Amino acid sequence: MNDHYSFPVVLEPQEGGGFTALVPALPEVVTEGDTEQEALANAEEAIRAILAYRQDHGLPVTPPPPPACRA
């Protein structure tokens, strides 16, 4: 896949430590990590896997809209 996408990732701190990473544009992506960096790396890996799965199965791959411009 040669397309380049950028997906916002939401990091939520967990009570016992670590972070959950969610990707609103790809609801099937829910992962976690002990640190913010690990959670983001896991989210990137999951995003790549989901996009590859969708492409392999002829499912739509729609990038999220660009962020709104703030004045």
N, CA, C and O atoms as a GROMACS GRO file, in nm:
protein
  284
    1MET      N    1   0.085  -0.117   0.000
    1MET     CA    2   0.000   0.000   0.000
    1MET      C    3   0.090   0.123   0.000
    1MET      O    4   0.171   0.142   0.091
    2ASN      N    5   0.076   0.206  -0.102
    2ASN     CA    6   0.160   0.324  -0.116
    2ASN      C    7   0.097   0.450  -0.058
    2ASN      O    8   0.164   0.553  -0.049
    3ASP      N    9  -0.029   0.442  -0.020
    3ASP     CA   10  -0.096   0.561   0.033
    3ASP      C   11  -0.042   0.594   0.171
    3ASP      O   12  -0.004   0.506   0.248
    4HIS      N   13  -0.040   0.723   0.200
    4HIS     CA   14   0.004   0.769   0.332
    4HIS      C   15  -0.114   0.836   0.399
    4HIS      O   16  -0.172   0.930   0.345
    5TYR      N   17  -0.148   0.788   0.516
    5TYR     CA   18  -0.260   0.842   0.591
    5TYR      C   19  -0.210   0.890   0.727
    5TYR      O   20  -0.105   0.847   0.775
    6SER      N   21  -0.286   0.979   0.784
    6SER     CA   22  -0.256   1.026   0.919
    6SER      C   23  -0.386   1.015   1.000
    6SER      O   24  -0.486   1.078   0.966
    7PHE      N   25  -0.382   0.936   1.106
    7PHE     CA   26  -0.499   0.914   1.189
    7PHE      C   27  -0.474   0.967   1.329
    7PHE      O   28  -0.373   0.933   1.391
    8PRO      N   29  -0.564   1.049   1.380
    8PRO     CA   30  -0.550   1.093   1.519
    8PRO      C   31  -0.564   0.974   1.614
    8PRO      O   32  -0.647   0.885   1.593
    9VAL      N   33  -0.482   0.974   1.717
    9VAL     CA   34  -0.484   0.870   1.820
    9VAL      C   35  -0.518   0.936   1.953
    9VAL      O   36  -0.459   1.038   1.989
   10VAL      N   37  -0.612   0.877   2.025
   10VAL     CA   38  -0.649   0.926   2.158
   10VAL      C   39  -0.582   0.835   2.261
   10VAL      O   40  -0.600   0.714   2.260
   11LEU      N   41  -0.505   0.897   2.350
   11LEU     CA   42  -0.441   0.823   2.459
   11LEU      C   43  -0.518   0.847   2.588
   11LEU      O   44  -0.543   0.962   2.626
   12GLU      N   45  -0.555   0.739   2.654
   12GLU     CA   46  -0.626   0.749   2.782
   12GLU      C   47  -0.541   0.682   2.890
   12GLU      O   48  -0.511   0.564   2.879
   13PRO      N   49  -0.503   0.756   2.994
   13PRO     CA   50  -0.428   0.694   3.103
   13PRO      C   51  -0.513   0.587   3.172
   13PRO      O   52  -0.633   0.604   3.190
   14GLN      N   53  -0.448   0.477   3.210
   14GLN     CA   54  -0.516   0.370   3.282
   14GLN      C   55  -0.491   0.387   3.431
   14GLN      O   56  -0.386   0.435   3.473
   15GLU      N   57  -0.589   0.347   3.511
   15GLU     CA   58  -0.576   0.362   3.657
   15GLU      C   59  -0.452   0.295   3.713
   15GLU      O   60  -0.383   0.352   3.798
   16GLY      N   61  -0.422   0.177   3.666
   16GLY     CA   62  -0.308   0.103   3.719
   16GLY      C   63  -0.177   0.134   3.652
   16GLY      O   64  -0.077   0.067   3.676
   17GLY      N   65  -0.175   0.236   3.566
   17GLY     CA   66  -0.055   0.271   3.491
   17GLY      C   67  -0.071   0.230   3.345
   17GLY      O   68  -0.152   0.143   3.313
   18GLY      N   69   0.004   0.291   3.261
   18GLY     CA   70  -0.004   0.262   3.119
   18GLY      C   71  -0.110   0.346   3.051
   18GLY      O   72  -0.176   0.429   3.113
   19PHE      N   73  -0.126   0.321   2.922
   19PHE     CA   74  -0.217   0.401   2.840
   19PHE      C   75  -0.293   0.311   2.744
   19PHE      O   76  -0.239   0.214   2.692
   20THR      N   77  -0.419   0.345   2.720
   20THR     CA   78  -0.498   0.285   2.615
   20THR      C   79  -0.495   0.379   2.496
   20THR      O   80  -0.509   0.500   2.512
   21ALA      N   81  -0.476   0.324   2.376
   21ALA     CA   82  -0.473   0.403   2.254
   21ALA      C   83  -0.595   0.367   2.169
   21ALA      O   84  -0.618   0.250   2.139
   22LEU      N   85  -0.671   0.468   2.132
   22LEU     CA   86  -0.791   0.451   2.049
   22LEU      C   87  -0.774   0.534   1.923
   22LEU      O   88  -0.712   0.640   1.924
   23VAL      N   89  -0.831   0.484   1.813
   23VAL     CA   90  -0.828   0.557   1.686
   23VAL      C   91  -0.973   0.576   1.643
   23VAL      O   92  -1.034   0.483   1.589
   24PRO      N   93  -1.031   0.695   1.667
   24PRO     CA   94  -1.173   0.716   1.638
   24PRO      C   95  -1.213   0.683   1.494
   24PRO      O   96  -1.324   0.633   1.472
   25ALA      N   97  -1.127   0.709   1.397
   25ALA     CA   98  -1.160   0.682   1.257
   25ALA      C   99  -1.155   0.534   1.223
   25ALA      O  100  -1.208   0.491   1.121
   26LEU      N  101  -1.090   0.455   1.310
   26LEU     CA  102  -1.080   0.310   1.290
   26LEU      C  103  -1.120   0.244   1.422
   26LEU      O  104  -1.034   0.207   1.502
   27PRO      N  105  -1.250   0.229   1.446
   27PRO     CA  106  -1.296   0.182   1.577
   27PRO      C  107  -1.243   0.045   1.617
   27PRO      O  108  -1.245   0.011   1.736
   28GLU      N  109  -1.195  -0.034   1.523
   28GLU     CA  110  -1.140  -0.164   1.558
   28GLU      C  111  -1.000  -0.155   1.620
   28GLU      O  112  -0.947  -0.254   1.670
   29VAL      N  113  -0.940  -0.036   1.615
   29VAL     CA  114  -0.807  -0.018   1.674
   29VAL      C  115  -0.822   0.027   1.819
   29VAL      O  116  -0.858   0.141   1.848
   30VAL      N  117  -0.793  -0.066   1.909
   30VAL     CA  118  -0.787  -0.040   2.053
   30VAL      C  119  -0.667  -0.118   2.102
   30VAL      O  120  -0.664  -0.241   2.093
   31THR      N  121  -0.568  -0.047   2.153
   31THR     CA  122  -0.447  -0.113   2.200
   31THR      C  123  -0.398  -0.040   2.323
   31THR      O  124  -0.460   0.057   2.368
   32GLU      N  125  -0.287  -0.084   2.378
   32GLU     CA  126  -0.235  -0.021   2.499
   32GLU      C  127  -0.085  -0.034   2.505
   32GLU      O  128  -0.024  -0.105   2.425
   33GLY      N  129  -0.026   0.036   2.601
   33GLY     CA  130   0.117   0.027   2.624
   33GLY      C  131   0.149   0.079   2.762
   33GLY      O  132   0.070   0.152   2.823
   34ASP      N  133   0.265   0.040   2.812
   34ASP     CA  134   0.308   0.084   2.945
   34ASP      C  135   0.343   0.232   2.948
   34ASP      O  136   0.332   0.297   3.051
   35THR      N  137   0.387   0.284   2.833
   35THR     CA  138   0.422   0.426   2.821
   35THR      C  139   0.344   0.486   2.704
   35THR      O  140   0.287   0.413   2.623
   36GLU      N  141   0.342   0.619   2.695
   36GLU     CA  142   0.277   0.684   2.582
   36GLU      C  143   0.342   0.639   2.451
   36GLU      O  144   0.272   0.610   2.354
   37GLN      N  145   0.473   0.633   2.448
   37GLN     CA  146   0.545   0.594   2.327
   37GLN      C  147   0.510   0.452   2.286
   37GLN      O  148   0.491   0.425   2.167
   38GLU      N  149   0.502   0.360   2.381
   38GLU     CA  150   0.468   0.222   2.350
   38GLU      C  151   0.324   0.212   2.300
   38GLU      O  152   0.297   0.138   2.205
   39ALA      N  153   0.233   0.285   2.361
   39ALA     CA  154   0.093   0.283   2.317
   39ALA      C  155   0.081   0.339   2.175
   39ALA      O  156   0.007   0.284   2.094
   40LEU      N  157   0.154   0.447   2.145
   40LEU     CA  158   0.151   0.504   2.011
   40LEU      C  159   0.212   0.409   1.908
   40LEU      O  160   0.160   0.396   1.798
   41ALA      N  161   0.322   0.342   1.944
   41ALA     CA  162   0.383   0.245   1.853
   41ALA      C  163   0.289   0.128   1.827
   41ALA      O  164   0.278   0.081   1.714
   42ASN      N  165   0.220   0.082   1.932
   42ASN     CA  166   0.124  -0.027   1.914
   42ASN      C  167   0.006   0.018   1.828
   42ASN      O  168  -0.044  -0.060   1.747
   43ALA      N  169  -0.037   0.143   1.846
   43ALA     CA  170  -0.147   0.196   1.764
   43ALA      C  171  -0.104   0.203   1.618
   43ALA      O  172  -0.182   0.168   1.530
   44GLU      N  173   0.018   0.247   1.592
   44GLU     CA  174   0.066   0.255   1.454
   44GLU      C  175   0.068   0.116   1.390
   44GLU      O  176   0.026   0.099   1.275
   45GLU      N  177   0.115   0.018   1.463
   45GLU     CA  178   0.118  -0.119   1.413
   45GLU      C  179  -0.025  -0.169   1.384
   45GLU      O  180  -0.049  -0.232   1.281
   46ALA      N  181  -0.117  -0.141   1.475
   46ALA     CA  182  -0.256  -0.184   1.456
   46ALA      C  183  -0.321  -0.112   1.338
   46ALA      O  184  -0.395  -0.174   1.262
   47ILE      N  185  -0.292   0.017   1.321
   47ILE     CA  186  -0.346   0.092   1.208
   47ILE      C  187  -0.298   0.029   1.077
   47ILE      O  188  -0.377   0.008   0.986
   48ARG      N  189  -0.170   0.000   1.070
   48ARG     CA  190  -0.114  -0.061   0.949
   48ARG      C  191  -0.182  -0.196   0.921
   48ARG      O  192  -0.213  -0.227   0.806
   49ALA      N  193  -0.203  -0.275   1.025
   49ALA     CA  194  -0.265  -0.406   1.009
   49ALA      C  195  -0.410  -0.393   0.960
   49ALA      O  196  -0.452  -0.466   0.870
   50ILE      N  197  -0.484  -0.301   1.018
   50ILE     CA  198  -0.624  -0.282   0.978
   50ILE      C  199  -0.632  -0.231   0.834
   50ILE      O  200  -0.716  -0.278   0.757
   51LEU      N  201  -0.548  -0.135   0.798
   51LEU     CA  202  -0.550  -0.084   0.661
   51LEU      C  203  -0.514  -0.194   0.561
   51LEU      O  204  -0.576  -0.202   0.455
   52ALA      N  205  -0.416  -0.277   0.593
   52ALA     CA  206  -0.378  -0.388   0.505
   52ALA      C  207  -0.494  -0.488   0.493
   52ALA      O  208  -0.524  -0.536   0.384
   53TYR      N  209  -0.558  -0.519   0.606
   53TYR     CA  210  -0.672  -0.610   0.605
   53TYR      C  211  -0.783  -0.556   0.516
   53TYR      O  212  -0.838  -0.627   0.433
   54ARG      N  213  -0.815  -0.430   0.535
   54ARG     CA  214  -0.923  -0.369   0.456
   54ARG      C  215  -0.889  -0.372   0.307
   54ARG      O  216  -0.973  -0.404   0.224
   55GLN      N  217  -0.765  -0.338   0.274
   55GLN     CA  218  -0.725  -0.338   0.134
   55GLN      C  219  -0.730  -0.480   0.077
   55GLN      O  220  -0.780  -0.500  -0.034
   56ASP      N  221  -0.679  -0.577   0.150
   56ASP     CA  222  -0.678  -0.716   0.103
   56ASP      C  223  -0.817  -0.772   0.082
   56ASP      O  224  -0.837  -0.860  -0.002
   57HIS      N  225  -0.914  -0.723   0.158
   57HIS     CA  226  -1.051  -0.775   0.150
   57HIS      C  227  -1.146  -0.683   0.074
   57HIS      O  228  -1.268  -0.700   0.079
   58GLY      N  229  -1.090  -0.586   0.004
   58GLY     CA  230  -1.171  -0.497  -0.079
   58GLY      C  231  -1.263  -0.406   0.000
   58GLY      O  232  -1.364  -0.358  -0.052
   59LEU      N  233  -1.229  -0.382   0.125
   59LEU     CA  234  -1.308  -0.293   0.210
   59LEU      C  235  -1.259  -0.150   0.194
   59LEU      O  236  -1.142  -0.129   0.162
   60PRO      N  237  -1.344  -0.053   0.216
   60PRO     CA  238  -1.301   0.087   0.197
   60PRO      C  239  -1.194   0.128   0.298
   60PRO      O  240  -1.197   0.092   0.415
   61VAL      N  241  -1.102   0.205   0.248
   61VAL     CA  242  -0.998   0.266   0.332
   61VAL      C  243  -1.016   0.416   0.314
   61VAL      O  244  -0.968   0.475   0.218
   62THR      N  245  -1.085   0.476   0.408
   62THR     CA  246  -1.115   0.618   0.401
   62THR      C  247  -1.036   0.692   0.507
   62THR      O  248  -1.057   0.670   0.626
   63PRO      N  249  -0.945   0.779   0.465
   63PRO     CA  250  -0.870   0.855   0.566
   63PRO      C  251  -0.961   0.953   0.637
   63PRO      O  252  -1.062   0.997   0.581
   64PRO      N  253  -0.926   0.988   0.759
   64PRO     CA  254  -1.007   1.087   0.830
   64PRO      C  255  -0.994   1.223   0.763
   64PRO      O  256  -0.896   1.250   0.694
   65PRO      N  257  -1.094   1.309   0.782
   65PRO     CA  258  -1.083   1.444   0.724
   65PRO      C  259  -0.968   1.520   0.789
   65PRO      O  260  -0.930   1.490   0.903
   66PRO      N  261  -0.912   1.616   0.719
   66PRO     CA  262  -0.804   1.695   0.779
   66PRO      C  263  -0.857   1.773   0.900
   66PRO      O  264  -0.975   1.806   0.906
   67PRO      N  265  -0.770   1.801   0.994
   67PRO     CA  266  -0.814   1.876   1.112
   67PRO      C  267  -0.866   2.014   1.072
   67PRO      O  268  -0.818   2.074   0.976
   68ALA      N  269  -0.963   2.062   1.147
   68ALA     CA  270  -1.020   2.194   1.120
   68ALA      C  271  -0.914   2.299   1.147
   68ALA      O  272  -0.836   2.289   1.241
   69CYS      N  273  -0.914   2.399   1.064
   69CYS     CA  274  -0.821   2.510   1.078
   69CYS      C  275  -0.872   2.604   1.187
   69CYS      O  276  -0.989   2.643   1.186
   70ARG      N  277  -0.786   2.639   1.280
   70ARG     CA  278  -0.826   2.730   1.387
   70ARG      C  279  -0.758   2.865   1.367
   70ARG      O  280  -0.638   2.872   1.340
   71ALA      N  281  -0.835   2.969   1.382
   71ALA     CA  282  -0.781   3.104   1.364
   71ALA      C  283  -0.728   3.157   1.493
   71ALA      O  284  -0.678   3.270   1.497
   0.00000   0.00000   0.00000
